Amino acid sequence: MKKIGIIGAGNMGSGIAQKTAQEGLSVVMVDVKPEFVEKGLDSIRATLGEAVERKILRPEEVEKIMARIQATTDLAETKGCDLVIEAIFEDMDVKKDLFSTLDQVCGPETILATNTSSFSVDELARSTDRPDRFVGLHFFYHPAKNRLLEIIPGPMTSPETVSACRRFAQLTGKTDILVKDAPGFAVNRFFVPWLNEATRILEAGIANIPTIDKVAMETFGIGMGPFKLMNVTGIPIAKHSCESLAGKLGAFYAPSARLKAQFESGELWPLVGEVDDAALEEVADRLLGAVFCVATSLLEKGVTDMTDIDLGAKVGLRWRKGPFEVMNRVGIDTAYAQVATLLKDWPDLTVPVHLENQHKKGVPWDIRYVKYVQDGDLGRVVLSRPDAMNALNETVVKHLDEAFQEAASDHQTQAVILEGAGKAFVAGADIGFFVKCIREGRLDDNFKFTEYGQSVLNRIDESEKLVVAKMDGLAFGGGLELALSADVIVATSKAVMGFPETGIGIYPGLGGTQRTSRYIGKALAKYLIFTGRLIPAEVALSIGLVDYVFAPDEIENKIRSLIADGKMVPKKGRKDEELPPEFQKIKPLFADENIEAWLNGKYLDSEDALTARTAKIIAGKAPLALRFANQIIDAGYEMALSDGVRQELAHLNEIFSTADALTGLTSVGKGRPVFQGK
């Protein structure tokens, strides 16, 4: 994936073009008239200009982004594209004509994609002679900012096409979910009825607009309620979306009389008025009932799974929790009652089978945050919590264990790939869990979590199958520890890794003190853990911490070819004389005889700039965490790995009992903590 065609320079098309170019890919943006093309370019310039004003981008970066976009009115310019995405207005005949033309213009290997939000992907694919290389790619507004991408294969879309589109999503920083070709796909299928139900509540006189918006904001954890949101995105879009779904799914999805009346008035929803506290519960029940009903019906139809439904809500709609997480929060019995009550007004509908069965079981939904996916002779263990940067908590580690054991026991796979969904491999452990354990006096729970996590990583380390960590994006703390438990780490050039623990009052607890020292030696392990320095993949490669580094658009093919050729072998290990000059200087500074001086701050006044700068960094870390880390590295270095890893448990309750641990853990995202050494 190097060159992408975008057909349509409107809001969606120009936004897709901008995001694609921002991520380093070449773009051909096409529209029918020069003025349309120029308007699209102006929109991109304006959005990028805002990024410059907010110090997100530099002017020279904007110049490079714009240089990657070729704007034209000539469809023939898409001939050499790897992927062409249609993003024009919703007219089936016009789209079919366009795809018929693109089918003739583009090379035989080009994948054609539609950004339709309402039409059948299969029907559009039939207007071409390449249904195997045709797919739905549904972006969400604003596509340069919203990270969600629904990938919708038609019945004839090949697995290779789906894989290529998932690589495109990864290259462009999108969080993708795989969805069946069904009306509304996944997210709009429950989001549009949520909007519509709000207007029905208003129509029934249950509550006014301010009350409904307030309830929605509090219940779903969002910044705008349905009425304000419709004012921003367009009431006509809401009405059209309801009509589109109703035409295929029935009257429940049809726009309410109140929504149609507001559309016909041409006015925005009036947002003024007093909140009626007496109506809050009924409004919440109605809104939740509508969402729960539709979300669980998606399972019945096999449109997608509950993990991706929740992910779509959190990433695409920016809800705090997805529908199934909310059902678990309110309780399955309550969720069932809310749906059953709502459907009393719809005698032709029944409670979806999956919700009915879950209600009978009386247990929460089992939402999987780590998935095992068989991909030919590769088994993929995918951490799928991108809204939280795939952070490790009790549930995620349990799911990781189960998914890995499934992969390891699958006789059809020769290697297991560990990877993270979204923009991170794994950005560490879930800090909130640690804080809660400290505040509630549950340090034993924290100990059990860490002990179990160590056992999971040990099983990965000791697996008879080849295990490859595919590291893209962030790999901090527990994420780097997970990667180090694999046989081979293959990173993209965008990967960044490090151990930030001593900067938040604790030390690495999932084997980081032991595996790191075994690969790069005690001196450099102590340097990385003491300083918390974050290093890019190329630097990690140069010191022996990772095995391979490839460009993001090459990594997948490189992994496959190395495994197929039997050449995927570990290359980690001490470089010694091959170390870059900076690390040749650092290594002797962290020899055993110098450690006490570092811990006591004796190098703060060093005349050597590197030494003084490093000492200043270490002086900002938690003193007790530094001493424990040093002690654990030394104690475990000569032991068997499994025994060395257990050294991290020996002082776990002690470090988490310190005031510095609570200070550091609660400082995350708020600024640099000040440690007291106690």
N, C-alpha and C positions, 0 to 999 in steps of 0.2 A: 504494500500500500504506500505509494509515493505521490500519485497524482489523482486528484479527486475532482469530478465534474459536479457542478451544482446548477440545476436548471430552475431559474426563478431568482430574481434579485430583490424580492419583497422582504418583509420583516423576517420570515423564516429562512428564506434562501440566503439572504445576506448574513444573517446570524450564523448559519451553518458554515458558510464560507469563511467568516471571520474566525470562528473557533478552530476550524481545520487549519487555516493558515497560521494561527497563533501557535499551534502545536508542531509547526515545522513542515507541513505537507504542502505541496503545490496545488493550487486551485484554479479551475477554469469555471468562472461564473457566467452563465448565459441568460439573457432575456431577449424578448422579441424586438424591443426598441432601444436605441441608444440612451434615451432619457431615463428609461427604467433601469438600465445598467448603471448609469451615473448616479441615480438616486440611491441605488443599493450601495455603491461605493461611498457615497456621502454618509449613509447611515453607519457604515463600518468605521469611517474616519471619526465620526462623532462619538461612537462608543469607545473607540480606542483613545480618543482625546480625553474622555472622562477618566480613563484608566491612568493617563499621564498626570492629570490634575490630582488624582488620589495617590500618586507615587507608586502605583502598581506596575506601570511600565515606564520605560525611558523613551524619549523621542526617537532615538536611533533604533530601538526595538520596533516601534511602530512602523518606521520606514521599511524594515526588513519584512514585517508582516504584510504590508501593502504590496511589496515587491513580489510576494509569492502568489498574488491574486491576479490572474489574467481575466479581464472583463471583456466580453464580446457578445455580439448578436448572432454569431455563426455556430450552429450546432456541430458543424464538422470539426471544430476545435476540441471536441470531447473524444475524438477518435482514439487517442493514446492513453485515456484515463483507465485506472484500475477499477474505479467505482464511480458511477454516475447516479446522483441523487436528485430525483424530481421533487421540487418544492413549489409547485404552482397552485392556483386556486382549485377548489373542489368541484370539478366538472368531469364526470366519468369519460365522456366522449373525447374531450380535449386531452385528457391524460392518455387515453388509449392511442390516439393519433400521435402524440408525442413519443410514446414508447415504441410504436411501430417504426417511427423515423429513427429513433436512437438505435434500434435493433439493426438497422441497415448501416448507420454511420459508425457505430463503435466496433472495435475489434472483437473477435470471438471470445476473448478471455475476460472482457469487461463485465463486471457485475452491475446490473441495473436495479435501482431501489426507488421505492416511492415513500414519500413522507405523509401519505394520506392519513387522515384521522378518522375517516368514516367509510371508505370503500374497501371492497374485498381485494386482498393482495392477489389471490388466485385469479380473479377475473381480470385484473390488470396484467398479470403475467401471461395470460393467454393471448394478449395482443402482440406478443413477441415469439420468436422461435428459440428463446433461451429460458424457459421457465425454471430450469435447474440453476440458472444464475440470476434469478429474480427474487427480490426479498422486500419486505416492508421495514423501513427504518423510521420509526416515529419519534421525532424530536419534540421537546417541550419548550414552550416560550419562557424566557428568551434563550434560544439555543446556544448562545455564546456564554451564558451564565448557568443555565439549568443543566445539571449533570446527567439527568436521566435519558436513557435511550431504550425504547422498546424495539427489539428485533423480532420481526414477525415472518417466519418462513411460510411459504405456501406449501401445498401438498407435494409439489414437485421440486421444491428448493433443495439443492444438494447439501449434505453435511459440510462439504468444503466451502460452500458459499457462506453458510452460517459461521464457520470458524473464521473466515476472512473478515466478516462483519464484526465479530467479537474482537478481532485484532484491531480493526479500525476504531472501535469504541475505546479500546485501551490506549491506542496511540493518541487519541484526541481527548483523553481525560474524562470519558463518559463512563457512567455506571450503567451497564446494560442488563436488561432482563429479557428472557426468552418467552415469547407469548404466542399462543396459537392464533391463527387467522380467524378471528371472531368479532362480532360487532362491538365497537368501542375498545377492542383489544383488552387490556387489563385495567389501567388506571382510570381512563375516562368512563369505563363501564360502571365504576362505583362513584367516581367524582361527580359526574353529571347528575345522577339521581340525588346526590347529596345537595347540590345546588337547587334542584327542582323541589326536593322535600322542604327546603327552607321557604320556598314561595308558597307551598301548600299550607305550611303552618301559618303563614301570614294570611293566606286566603281564608283559612278556617277561623280566623280571629283568635287563635290561641295566644299569640304574642305579637308585639310590634317588631319592626326591623332592628332597632338598637338591642332589644332583648335577644333576638335570634342570633345576631352577630356576636354579642357578648358570650352567649352560651357556646357557640361554635368555636370561638377563639380559645376559651378556657378548656373545653372538652377535647379539642384536637391539637391544642398547643400551637396555634398559628397566629400570625400577625394581623390577618384580615378575615373578617367574617364573610359569608357567602354573598351578601348584598353589596358590600364595598368591593369585593373581588369582582363581581359582575360589572360594577361601574367602571372598574379599571380595565378589564379584559374585553368587555363588550357584551351587552345584553343580547344582541343579535346572535352572537356565537353560542350563548347558553341555549337560546331557543332552537337554533338550528341543530345543535348537538342532541337535544331532547327529541326532536322530530326524527332525526336520523336513527337513533336507537329505537324509538317507538315503532318505526316502520319495519324493523326486523325482530323486535323482541316483545312488542305488545304495549297495552295502554299504561302500564305502570310507569313506563319511561316517557310517556307523552308530556309535553309542557303543560303546566297548570294554566288554568284560565287567567290567573293573576300574572303569570310570566308573559303570556301572550298579550295581555292588555298593556303591560308596561312596555313591551316591545313596540306595539302599535302607537303608543303615545310619543315615542321618540325621546322620552325623558329618562334621566338617570333615577335610580332608586333614591328616595328621600331618606337620609340617614339620621335625621334628628328625632328626638323624643326621649322619654324617661324609660329606664329599664324597669321591667315588672318582675320583681323577685319571686312572686307567687307562681310565675309560669316557667321558671328555670328548669325544673325537673322534667316537666312534660316535653319541653322543647328538646332537651338533651336526649330523652328516650326516643323521640321521633327521628332525630338526625342519626343517632347511633343505630336505630333499628333499620333504617334505609341502607346504611353502609354495610352493616353486618349481613343483611339479607343478600345483597348483591355480591359481596366479597365471597361468601361461602358458596353461592351458586357458581362462581367461577371455578371452584374446585370440582364441583359436580360435572361441569362441562369440560374439564381438563384443559382450561385455557392457560393456566400457569399454576405454580404452587404457592403456598401461603407465605413462604419466605420472600418470594419475589413480589407478591402483592404488597406485603408490608414495606419492602424496599422501595417499590414504586411510590407509595404514599409518602414515605419519609424523604426520599431524594427528589422526586418530581413535584410533589405538592408541599413539601416542607412541613408535613405534620410531625409532631413530636414522636408519635408512635403510630405504627400501622394498624389496620383493622383487627388483625388477629392478636396483636399485642394488647390492644385496647380491650378486646373481648376477655383475654386472660386477666386483665386488670379489674374489670367490673365483675367478672365471674361468668362462667358459662350459663348458669341458670338465669341470671339477669339478662344476658345477651339473648338467650332463647326467648324469654318473656317479651323483650322489646321488639323482636322480630314478629312473634306471634300476634302481639297487640297491633302492630302496624298493619299486618296482613288481614286483619278483620275487615278493613275497608276494601280489600282486593280478594273476593271469594274465589276467583279463578287461580290464585296463587297459593302455594303451600310452603311451609318452612323448608328450606333446602335440606336435602338428605344428609349432607355432611354435618350440618349444625344439629339436626335431629339426632343423629347417632352420637355426636359429642355430648349432647345434653343427657342422653341415656347413660353414657359412660360416667358423666359427672367429673371429668378431669379437664385440665387446661389443654389448649392446643399445643402440640409438640412442634414448635417452630425451629427449623434447623438452620443454624448459622454456619455450619461447615458441611459441604456437600461432597460426596464421592461421585465422580463422573468418569465412566469408562470411555476412553477415546482411542479406539483401535487397540494397539498393544501398550498404550500408556494409561495409567490410572491417575486421574487428577483429583487431588484433595484441595478443594477451593474454600478458603475462608471468606464467607459472604456476609460481612457486616460493614460495608464500606461507609455507611453513614457515621460509624464510630471508628473509622480507620482500621477496622478489623481488630480492635483492641481485645485482649484476652480477658475473659472473666470465667466464672465457674461453668456456666453453660457452654461457652465457646470451647473451653478446654475439653469438656466431656464430649462434645460433638466432634472435636478434632480427633480425640482418641478413637471414637467409634468409626469415623470415616476412614482414618488411617488403617485400622484393623481390617476393615472391609476391603480396602485397596490392597493391603499386604497379602490377604488370603485369596485374592482373585487370580486364578491360575491363567487367565487370558492376558494378563498384563506383565510386561517384563521390567517396568520401572514405574515409580510413583513420583508425580510432580506435586510439590507443595506450592500453592500460589494464593495470592490475595486478590479479591475483587476491588475494583476502584483504583484510587490513586496511592494506595499504600499496600505494602506486603503485610506487615503487622506493625502498628505504631505503638507497641508496648502493651502493658497490662492496663486493665480498666482501673484507673486511680480511684474512682468512686467506691469501688468494693473495698479497697484498703482503708479508706477514710471511715467508711461505715463500720468496719470491723474494729478499728481503734476506738471510735466514739462509743460504740455499744459494748465495749469490753469483750469482743469475740475474737481475740487473738488466736485461739485454737482453730477457729474456722479459717483464718488466714493461713495458719500453719498447714492445715489439711489441704487447702487449695494449692499451696506451693509444693507440698510433698507429692500430691497427685500430678501436678504439672511436670515435676521432675520425672516422675515415672513414665508419663506419656512421651516426653522427649527422649528418655532413655530407650523406650521401645522403638522409636523412630531411628535412633542412632544404631541400635543393635539389629535392625531388620535385615533379613537375608536379601531382600530386594534392593536394587539400586534406588536411592532416594535423592531427588534433585530439588533443591529450593530455587524456584524461579522468582528472583527478587526484583521487583519494580517499585519505584517510589520509596516510601519511608520504611525503615526497619530499625526501630528503636527498642532498646531494652529487651523485653520478652520476645519481640519480633526477631531481633538479631540472634537471640539464644535459640529460637526455633530453627532459624536457617542453619545455624552452626551444628544442629543435631542431624542434619542431612549429610549424605556422603559428599555431595557436590553442591556448591552455590554458584548459580549462573545469574548474574545481575545485568540489568540494563544500564546504560550509561547515565540514566536519570536516577538510579538508586542512590540513597543516602542512608548511612547507618551509624549507630553509636550507642553508647551506654550512658544515658543521662541520670541514672539512679542517684549517684552521690550528690547531685545537685538538688535532689528533692528529699534528702534525708535518709535514704536507704541504700542498699547495694544490690547488684544483680543476684537473683535467687533461683533461676532456672538453668543453672549450669554455665552461666556467662563467665564466671571467674575461672572456671576450669577448662572449658573447651578453648577459650581464647588464649589462655597461657600455653596450652599444648600446641596450638597452631603457630603462634607468633612469638612465643617465649614470655617469660614472666615480666621482663622489663617493659616491653611494648604493651602487654596486657594491662599492667598497672598504669601506664601512661594514659591509655584510652579510658580506663575506668575511673581513674582519679580526676582527669580533666573533663570527662563527658564529651570530648571532642566528637563532632559529627563529621564523618568523612565520606566523600563521594566514592562511587564504585571503583573508579580508576586508581584512587589512592589505596583503597582496600586491597585491590589486586596487587599493587606494588609492594605491599608489606606482607602478603600471604594470607590475608583474611578471607578472600573469596577466590574462586577457581577460574571463572571466565567472566568477561564483560563484553556485551554486544550492544549494538544500537537497538532501540526499542522495536523498530520494524524488522529486525533480523533475528531477534532472540528465539522466537518460536521455531523457525526453520532450523536454526543452529542446534537447538536442543534435540529436535527430532533426528537430524542427520548424525549428530555425535552419538546418540543412543543407538541408532540403526547400524552405524559403522563400528560399534563397540569401542568408541574412542572417548566416551564420557568418563574420564578418570579424574580423581581428585588431584589438584595441583596446589592446594593450600599448604602452608608450612613456612618455616623460618627462611627468610631470604638472606640474612646475614650480610655478606659482601654485596649482594645485589640491591640492598635497600636504597631508596632515594636519599640524597644528601641530608635532607632535613631529619629523616628518621635514623640515619647513621649517627647523627649528633644526639638525637633524643635517647637512643637505646642505652648508651653508657651512663647517661644522667639518671636513669631509673634502675641502675644496678642495686643489689641488695644493700651495699654499704652506704648508699645515698638516700635511702627511703626515709629514714628518721628525720633527716634534714628537710625533706619535702614536707613531711607531716607537721614539723615544728615551725614552718615558715622561714627557715634560715636562708632561703634563696631569693626572698623578696627584694633584697638590695643588691642582687648580683649585677655585675657590670655587663654581663652578657645579655643581650636583648631577649633572645629566645628563652633563656632560663628565667629571667625576671618576669616575662610575660606569662610563662607557664605557672610560675609560683603564684602569681596574682590570681590566676584562674582557680588553682587548687585551694587558695585561701578562701574562696567564696563557697566552697563545698562544705558539707556537713562533716565536722571532724570525726565523730564517732563512726559514721558510715565509712569514711576513708580508712580508719584503723581496722575496722572489721574486714573490709574488702582486702586489705593488705595481708591480714592474718590468715584469711581463708585461702587466698591464692598460695601463700607459702605452705600452709598446712596440707593442702590437697595436691600440690604439684607432683610429689613423688608417689602418690597413692594411685591405685586403680581408679579409672575415671568415675565409676559409680560411687566409690567411697569418697572421692574428692567432691563430687556434686553434693553429697550429703553434708559436707562441712558447711554448706550454705544454710542448711536447716539448723545447725547447732546454735547459731546466734540470731535466728529469725525473730523469735518473740522478744529478745532483748533489744534489737534495733527498732522494732515496731512499737516498743514501749517508751521510746525516747520522745521528748518534747520536740526535738528537731524533725523527727519523722512526720509528726502531725503538721508542724509548720511547713515543711517542704511539700508534702502531698497536697495540702490545701492551698498552696501558692500557685499551683499549675494554672496557667492562663491568666494570672493576676499580677505577675511581676516577680522579680528576683527575691527569694527569701533571705532572711538574716538568721543565721544559725548561732546557737549559744553553746554548743558542745555538751548538751545534756538532754 
